[in-house]
Amino acid sequence: MSSTDPANTAVAAALSVPASVSANRRVRQYGAVNGLGLWTLFKREVGRFMKVWMQTILAPVVTTLLFMTVFKLAFGDRGRLTGDFEGLNYNDFLAPGLIVMAILQNAFQNTSSSLVQAKFNSTYVDFLMPPLSPLELTAGFLGGAIVRGLLVALISAIGIAISGLADLSVTHVWPIVWFSLTAAIVLGGLGAIGGIWADKFDHLSAVTNFVIVPLTFLSGTFYDIKVMTSPFQALAHMDPFFYMIDGFRYGFLGAANSSILVGVIYTGALSVISLVAVWALFRSGYKLKA
């Protein structure tokens, strides 16, 4: 075949393309936000807990319904509240608190377990090596925590309403949305901080046992904080979980122990602080990069 054959000429021309041009064509170009990478990380976090939904979704829903059942059997319709919740049924008071407690626990567990497992299995390079900024990493991990927390809360609320364990009639929509979102963001952020800091699961257990559980049980989940003596009642007003639960409860009952405006500002500020703290840890590579 002649050296001037058109096919040979085309192949030679293709092979003569500079390597730099060919490489540039193969490199994906990103704008200010790596939307594809962020979406992939978010789907990974959601898919991670959905694969074991019986443990991550069904189990906490069953726990919430069991709490409601036990208190329903113990008090029936006899429990009536006084003070800020004068005349309200105790079960109607309890249900929103248990729903927020489910949000808090599951949002924390999602980010903390994801990051600790990544460190133990040395798979954290899967999200550190791709072109994801610290802000995108923060959004991806907290997005998964928010979805898990709100999904458990929604299914729990549906279960409580269908079973007749409590009346979940909505009085105000915006407090329910605001305080459920801020609860998920704050605890998702705390879980991410704990997951990055922890060197073993015992460290996470310490955070759960000495921070999450005490703040939850002293926040008025199961009782009106007005029954507490003055020193403990003042401490309860410093508990961020109290404002999340009280504001969320206000959305259903139309009554609260505290100023809703103070709760909105407090939980909003904590959400921003949580986001900034997680972003700073990813940016510094604390305990993630050598």
C-alpha positions as CSV (number, residue, x, y, z in Angstrom):
1,M,0.0,0.0,0.0
2,S,1.3,3.4,-0.9
3,S,2.7,5.7,1.9
4,T,0.4,8.4,0.5
5,D,-2.7,6.3,1.2
6,P,-5.4,8.5,2.7
7,A,-5.9,6.0,5.6
8,N,-2.3,6.2,6.6
9,T,-2.4,10.0,6.4
10,A,-5.3,10.2,8.8
11,V,-3.7,7.9,11.3
12,A,-0.4,9.8,11.2
13,A,-2.3,13.1,11.7
14,A,-4.1,11.6,14.7
15,L,-0.9,10.4,16.2
16,S,0.8,13.7,15.7
17,V,-1.7,15.5,18.1
18,P,0.4,16.9,21.0
19,A,0.0,14.9,24.3
20,S,-0.9,18.1,26.2
21,V,-3.9,18.7,24.0
22,S,-5.1,15.1,24.3
23,A,-4.7,15.2,28.1
24,N,-6.6,18.4,28.3
25,R,-9.5,16.9,26.4
26,R,-9.6,14.0,28.8
27,V,-9.7,16.2,32.0
28,R,-13.2,17.0,33.2
29,Q,-13.6,20.8,33.7
30,Y,-15.4,22.0,36.8
31,G,-17.0,25.3,37.6
32,A,-17.1,27.0,41.0
33,V,-19.0,24.0,42.4
34,N,-18.3,20.3,41.5
35,G,-22.0,19.4,41.2
36,L,-21.4,15.9,40.0
37,G,-19.0,15.1,42.8
38,L,-21.2,16.6,45.5
39,W,-24.2,14.7,44.2
40,T,-22.2,11.5,44.1
41,L,-21.0,11.9,47.7
42,F,-24.6,12.7,48.8
43,K,-26.0,9.6,47.0
44,R,-23.2,7.5,48.6
45,E,-24.2,8.8,52.1
46,V,-27.9,8.1,51.5
47,G,-27.2,4.8,49.9
48,R,-25.0,3.7,52.8
49,F,-27.8,3.8,55.3
50,M,-30.5,2.7,52.9
51,K,-28.7,-0.6,52.2
52,V,-29.2,-1.5,55.9
53,W,-32.6,0.2,56.3
54,M,-33.9,-2.3,58.8
55,Q,-31.1,-1.1,61.2
56,T,-31.0,2.5,60.3
57,I,-34.6,3.4,59.6
58,L,-36.9,0.7,60.9
59,A,-35.2,0.1,64.2
60,P,-35.4,3.8,65.5
61,V,-39.0,4.0,64.3
62,V,-39.9,0.9,66.3
63,T,-38.1,2.3,69.3
64,T,-40.0,5.6,69.1
65,L,-43.3,3.7,68.8
66,L,-42.4,1.5,71.7
67,F,-41.7,4.6,73.9
68,M,-45.1,6.0,72.9
69,T,-46.9,2.6,73.6
70,V,-45.3,2.3,77.1
71,F,-46.3,5.8,78.1
72,K,-49.8,5.3,76.6
73,L,-50.3,2.1,78.7
74,A,-48.9,3.8,81.8
75,F,-51.0,7.0,81.7
76,G,-53.7,6.3,79.2
77,D,-55.8,9.4,78.7
78,R,-55.5,10.4,82.3
79,G,-52.3,12.5,82.0
80,R,-53.2,16.2,81.8
81,L,-50.6,18.9,81.9
82,T,-50.6,22.3,83.7
83,G,-48.6,25.5,83.3
84,D,-47.8,26.4,79.7
85,F,-49.5,23.3,78.4
86,E,-52.6,23.6,80.5
87,G,-55.2,20.9,79.8
88,L,-53.2,19.1,77.1
89,N,-52.9,15.3,76.9
90,Y,-49.5,14.0,78.0
91,N,-49.2,11.7,75.0
92,D,-49.8,14.7,72.6
93,F,-47.0,16.5,74.5
94,L,-44.6,13.6,74.4
95,A,-44.9,12.6,70.7
96,P,-43.1,15.7,69.2
97,G,-40.3,15.3,71.8
98,L,-39.7,11.7,70.8
99,I,-39.7,12.6,67.1
100,V,-37.0,15.2,67.6
101,M,-35.1,12.8,69.7
102,A,-35.1,10.4,66.8
103,I,-33.8,13.2,64.5
104,L,-31.0,14.0,66.9
105,Q,-29.8,10.5,67.4
106,N,-30.0,9.4,63.7
107,A,-28.4,12.5,62.3
108,F,-25.5,12.1,64.7
109,Q,-25.1,8.4,64.0
110,N,-25.0,8.8,60.3
111,T,-22.1,11.2,60.0
112,S,-20.1,9.8,62.9
113,S,-20.3,6.2,61.8
114,S,-19.6,7.0,58.2
115,L,-16.4,8.9,59.0
116,V,-15.1,6.5,61.7
117,Q,-15.6,3.5,59.4
118,A,-13.8,5.3,56.6
119,K,-10.9,6.0,58.9
120,F,-10.8,2.4,60.2
121,N,-11.1,0.9,56.7
122,S,-8.7,3.5,55.2
123,T,-11.3,4.4,52.6
124,Y,-11.3,8.1,53.5
125,V,-9.2,8.6,50.4
126,D,-12.4,7.9,48.4
127,F,-13.7,11.3,49.3
128,L,-10.4,13.2,49.9
129,M,-8.8,12.5,46.5
130,P,-11.7,13.5,44.2
131,P,-11.8,17.3,43.4
132,L,-14.2,18.1,46.2
133,S,-13.8,21.3,48.2
134,P,-14.2,21.3,52.0
135,L,-17.5,23.0,51.6
136,E,-18.7,20.3,49.2
137,L,-17.5,17.6,51.6
138,T,-19.4,19.3,54.4
139,A,-22.6,19.6,52.3
140,G,-22.4,16.0,51.2
141,F,-22.0,14.4,54.6
142,L,-24.5,16.7,56.4
143,G,-27.0,16.2,53.5
144,G,-27.0,12.4,54.2
145,A,-27.4,13.1,57.9
146,I,-30.4,15.4,57.3
147,V,-32.1,12.9,55.0
148,R,-31.7,10.1,57.5
149,G,-32.9,12.1,60.5
150,L,-35.9,13.6,58.7
151,L,-36.9,10.2,57.1
152,V,-36.9,8.5,60.5
153,A,-38.9,11.4,61.9
154,L,-41.5,11.4,59.1
155,I,-42.1,7.6,59.3
156,S,-42.3,7.8,63.2
157,A,-44.9,10.6,62.9
158,I,-46.9,8.7,60.4
159,G,-46.8,5.6,62.7
160,I,-47.9,7.6,65.7
161,A,-50.7,9.2,63.9
162,I,-52.0,6.0,62.2
163,S,-51.8,4.0,65.5
164,G,-53.7,6.7,67.4
165,L,-51.0,6.9,70.1
166,A,-51.2,10.7,70.0
167,D,-52.9,13.6,68.2
168,L,-50.3,15.2,65.8
169,S,-52.5,17.9,64.5
170,V,-50.4,20.7,63.0
171,T,-50.8,24.2,64.4
172,H,-47.9,26.0,62.7
173,V,-45.8,24.5,59.9
174,W,-42.8,26.7,59.9
175,P,-41.5,25.8,63.4
176,I,-41.7,22.1,62.5
177,V,-39.6,22.7,59.4
178,W,-37.1,25.0,61.0
179,F,-36.5,23.1,64.2
180,S,-36.3,19.7,62.5
181,L,-33.8,21.0,60.0
182,T,-31.6,22.8,62.5
183,A,-31.7,19.7,64.8
184,A,-30.5,17.6,61.9
185,I,-27.8,20.1,60.9
186,V,-26.4,20.6,64.4
187,L,-26.3,16.9,65.3
188,G,-25.0,15.9,61.9
189,G,-22.3,18.5,62.4
190,L,-21.5,17.2,65.9
191,G,-21.4,13.6,64.5
192,A,-18.9,14.7,61.8
193,I,-16.7,16.4,64.3
194,G,-16.9,13.3,66.6
195,G,-16.2,11.0,63.6
196,I,-13.1,13.0,62.5
197,W,-11.8,13.3,66.1
198,A,-12.5,9.7,67.3
199,D,-9.7,7.2,67.0
200,K,-11.9,4.3,68.0
201,F,-15.6,3.6,68.6
202,D,-15.2,4.0,72.3
203,H,-14.6,7.7,71.7
204,L,-17.9,8.0,69.9
205,S,-19.6,6.1,72.7
206,A,-18.2,8.6,75.2
207,V,-19.7,11.5,73.1
208,T,-23.1,9.7,73.0
209,N,-23.2,8.7,76.6
210,F,-21.8,11.9,78.2
211,V,-23.1,14.5,75.7
212,I,-26.0,13.4,73.6
213,V,-28.0,11.3,76.1
214,P,-27.8,13.8,79.1
215,L,-28.7,16.8,76.9
216,T,-31.6,14.8,75.4
217,F,-33.0,13.6,78.8
218,L,-32.6,17.0,80.4
219,S,-34.2,18.9,77.5
220,G,-37.9,18.4,78.4
221,T,-38.5,15.5,76.0
222,F,-40.5,13.6,78.6
223,Y,-41.7,16.4,80.9
224,D,-42.4,20.1,81.2
225,I,-39.2,21.7,82.5
226,K,-41.3,23.9,84.8
227,V,-41.4,20.9,87.2
228,M,-37.6,21.2,87.7
229,T,-36.1,23.2,90.6
230,S,-34.6,26.6,89.8
231,P,-30.9,25.7,89.3
232,F,-31.7,22.8,86.9
233,Q,-34.5,24.8,85.1
234,A,-31.9,27.5,84.4
235,L,-29.5,24.9,83.0
236,A,-32.3,23.4,80.9
237,H,-32.7,26.8,79.2
238,M,-29.0,26.6,78.2
239,D,-29.5,23.2,76.6
240,P,-29.8,23.5,72.8
241,F,-31.9,20.4,72.6
242,F,-34.5,22.1,74.7
243,Y,-35.1,24.8,72.1
244,M,-35.2,22.3,69.3
245,I,-37.8,20.2,71.0
246,D,-39.8,23.1,72.5
247,G,-39.9,24.9,69.1
248,F,-40.9,21.7,67.2
249,R,-43.5,20.9,69.8
250,Y,-44.9,24.5,69.4
251,G,-45.6,23.6,65.8
252,F,-48.1,20.9,66.9
253,L,-49.5,22.2,70.2
254,G,-49.3,26.0,69.7
255,A,-47.8,26.3,73.2
256,A,-44.1,26.5,74.4
257,N,-42.0,26.8,77.5
258,S,-39.8,29.5,76.0
259,S,-39.6,32.3,73.4
260,I,-39.8,30.8,69.9
261,L,-37.7,33.8,68.6
262,V,-34.9,33.0,71.0
263,G,-35.1,29.4,69.9
264,V,-34.9,30.3,66.2
265,I,-31.8,32.5,66.8
266,Y,-30.1,30.0,69.1
267,T,-30.6,27.0,66.9
268,G,-29.8,29.0,63.7
269,A,-26.5,30.2,65.3
270,L,-25.6,26.7,66.3
271,S,-26.3,25.4,62.8
272,V,-23.9,28.0,61.3
273,I,-21.3,27.2,64.0
274,S,-21.6,23.4,63.2
275,L,-21.2,24.0,59.5
276,V,-18.2,26.2,59.9
277,A,-16.5,23.8,62.4
278,V,-17.0,20.8,60.0
279,W,-15.7,22.9,57.0
280,A,-12.7,24.0,59.0
281,L,-11.8,20.3,59.9
282,F,-12.1,19.2,56.3
283,R,-10.1,22.2,55.2
284,S,-7.3,21.5,57.7
285,G,-7.3,17.7,57.1
286,Y,-7.3,17.1,60.8
287,K,-6.7,13.4,61.5
288,L,-7.6,12.7,57.8
289,K,-4.5,13.7,56.0
290,A,-0.9,12.7,56.9
